[in-house]
């Protein structure tokens, strides 16, 4: 399986969390599972990566947290995107779309002029 660079994972964590919470309120383990599903297993986030992102988003006012008791009797902290978080998500989305379009344009030109197999990317790229 392909391993995603840590820097890329970190950079994409905020828009991913906001996108997931824009779908519905959620809690930590369910967010981790949703990331795994959406990435088809390519992204395996850990609690140690997710919770600092959630706490930062909470401090910034992009998400709000509440405790709920599940049917099992277990307490879970649910996160909800705020209107400020929706605005931030829209901005993150615009930025990522610009990066994506740029990379697709570069790769399209590159695949025509140089076969990808002939020019491997340097480690960490």
C-alpha positions in Angstrom: 0.0 0.0 0.0 1.1 3.5 -0.8 2.3 5.6 2.2 1.3 9.2 2.2 3.9 11.7 3.1 3.5 13.1 6.7 3.7 16.7 5.5 0.9 16.1 3.0 -1.2 14.3 5.6 -0.8 17.2 8.1 -1.5 19.8 5.5 -4.7 18.1 4.3 -6.0 17.2 7.8 -7.9 20.5 8.4 -9.9 20.5 5.2 -10.7 16.8 5.6 -11.9 17.1 9.2 -14.0 20.2 8.2 -15.4 18.3 5.2 -16.4 15.3 7.3 -18.0 17.5 9.9 -19.8 19.4 7.2 -21.5 16.1 6.3 -22.7 15.5 9.9 -21.6 15.8 13.5 -19.2 13.1 14.5 -16.8 11.8 17.1 -13.1 10.8 17.0 -13.3 7.1 16.1 -16.0 7.7 13.5 -13.9 10.5 11.9 -10.9 8.2 11.8 -13.0 5.5 10.1 -14.5 8.0 7.6 -11.0 9.1 6.6 -10.0 5.5 6.1 -13.2 4.9 4.0 -12.8 8.0 1.9 -9.1 7.4 1.2 -9.8 3.7 0.4 -7.3 2.8 3.2 -4.5 5.0 2.0 -4.8 7.3 5.0 -4.5 5.7 8.4 -4.8 8.5 10.9 -4.2 8.0 14.5 -5.8 9.5 17.6 -2.5 11.4 18.2 -2.9 13.1 14.8 -6.6 13.7 14.9 -7.2 15.1 18.3 -4.7 18.0 18.1 -6.5 19.0 14.8 -9.9 18.9 16.5 -8.7 20.8 19.5 -7.1 23.5 17.3 -10.3 23.8 15.3 -12.2 24.1 18.5 -9.9 26.9 19.8 -10.3 28.7 16.5 -14.1 28.5 16.7 -14.4 26.3 13.6 -15.9 23.4 15.6 -17.9 23.0 18.8 -17.8 19.9 21.0 -20.4 18.4 23.2 -20.6 15.2 25.3 -23.2 12.6 24.6 -24.0 9.2 26.1 -24.2 6.5 23.5 -26.8 3.6 23.7 -23.9 1.5 25.0 -23.7 3.9 28.0 -20.3 5.1 26.8 -19.7 8.9 26.8 -18.5 10.3 23.5 -17.4 13.8 22.6 -19.2 14.9 19.4 -17.9 17.6 17.2 -20.0 20.0 15.1 -18.8 22.4 12.4 -19.8 26.1 13.1 -20.8 28.7 10.6 -17.2 30.1 11.0 -15.9 26.6 10.3 -18.1 26.4 7.2 -16.6 29.6 5.9 -13.1 28.3 6.7 -13.9 25.0 4.9 -15.0 27.0 1.8 -11.7 28.8 1.8 -9.7 25.6 2.4 -11.6 24.0 -0.5 -10.8 26.9 -2.9 -7.1 26.7 -2.0 -6.9 22.9 -2.4 -8.8 23.2 -5.8 -6.2 25.7 -7.0 -3.3 23.4 -5.9 -5.0 20.3 -7.4 -5.6 22.1 -10.7 -2.0 23.3 -10.8 -0.6 19.8 -10.2 -3.0 18.2 -12.7 -1.8 20.8 -15.3 1.8 20.1 -14.6 1.4 16.3 -14.6 -0.6 16.5 -17.9 2.2 18.4 -19.6 4.8 16.2 -18.1 3.2 12.9 -19.1 3.1 14.1 -22.7 6.8 15.1 -22.8 8.5 12.7 -20.4 7.2 9.2 -19.5 6.6 9.1 -15.7 8.5 5.8 -15.4 11.6 7.4 -16.9 11.7 10.2 -14.3 11.0 8.9 -10.8 10.2 11.4 -8.1 12.8 12.0 -5.5 12.2 10.4 -2.1 10.0 12.6 0.0 8.5 14.5 -3.0 
